[in-house]
């Protein structure tokens, strides 16, 4: 008998290439910096269940792109999908193809739309998603953006509008600079997700939770 779960896992598996310090992904800025630091210092294979979640999100992104392209929706025009992003700073580069980002035209204005799949629609946007959108607007020069949530089970949506904020973009790039410096100096960053109540949920999905817990235990013993 055919094991379709195994077929899916085989299809989704990706080669785990070593990360290069100085080259960062746009999506990393919204994560706990310690988690990102660990991904460079202690690389691990991505869990198969997480790969499935990512792929389901990609499929919904494609659906939204097709909705925008449809001749049934003449008021909007799809300009780009799966957009490449690149920001070159003096000491590092932020680049990558953003699968969940589309650019469209509404009333002759360009708008970036970051598409996020979710189990339940949010009353407020997740801060890390807003952070990513600001980075994307900075990289593309587009002044208006939308974080669009689409519920997986019924395709209902909720969206939040934003305008480009240069100061926020500069703070975001400063986070990448902190990451870069801690990686070069081999100095582990603060556990942001542990110390911020609004970010605690990240720890539940972190591949390096055990390493982080041990790190904090060691620091606590040293301080005593």
C-alpha positions, 0 to 999 in steps of 0.5 A: 500500500502507498503511504501518502504521508511519506510521499508528502514528507519526501516531497517537502524535505529540503537540503539543510545548508549551513547558514552564512553569517552576514546573509540574513532572511527577511522573515528572521527579523520578526523572530526571537533573535536568540532563536535566529542565533541558534539557527546559525550556531546549532543548525537543525533539520526543519520538523516535517510537521512544520514543513507541512504548515509552511506548505499549506500557507504557500498554497493559500498565498497562491490562492490569494494571488489567483483571486487578485489575477482573476478577471472577475476582480477587475478593480485590482491588478496583480503586479508581482508575486513571490517577490525577491527582497534585497537590502545591502548594508555595510556589513551584511545583506538581507535577501530572499524570495518572500513567498507570502508577499504580493504587490498589487495596484488599487486605484493606481497605487502600488500596495504590498500585501503580506498574506498570513494563514491562520486558524482563527482571525485576529482582532489585531495584527501580530507585531512580528508580521507588521515588522516584516511588512515595514521591512518589505516596504523599506526594501521596495519603496512602496509606501502602503501595505496590508497584513492579510489574514486568511482563515484556513478552514473557511477562507474568511479574511481580515486585513490591516492597513499600514503606511511606511514608517522610516523610523520603524524600518531603521529600528528593524535594520538595527535588529539585524545589526545586533544579530550580526554582531552577536554572531561574529562575536559568538555572544548569545543574544537575550532570550526575547521570547522568554522575557516578553509576555507577548512573545512567550508563545514563540518558545512553544514552537522553538527547535532550540527551547532545550538549549535556551533553557539550559543556557538560562539555567547556567546563567542563573547558577552563575549569578547565584 
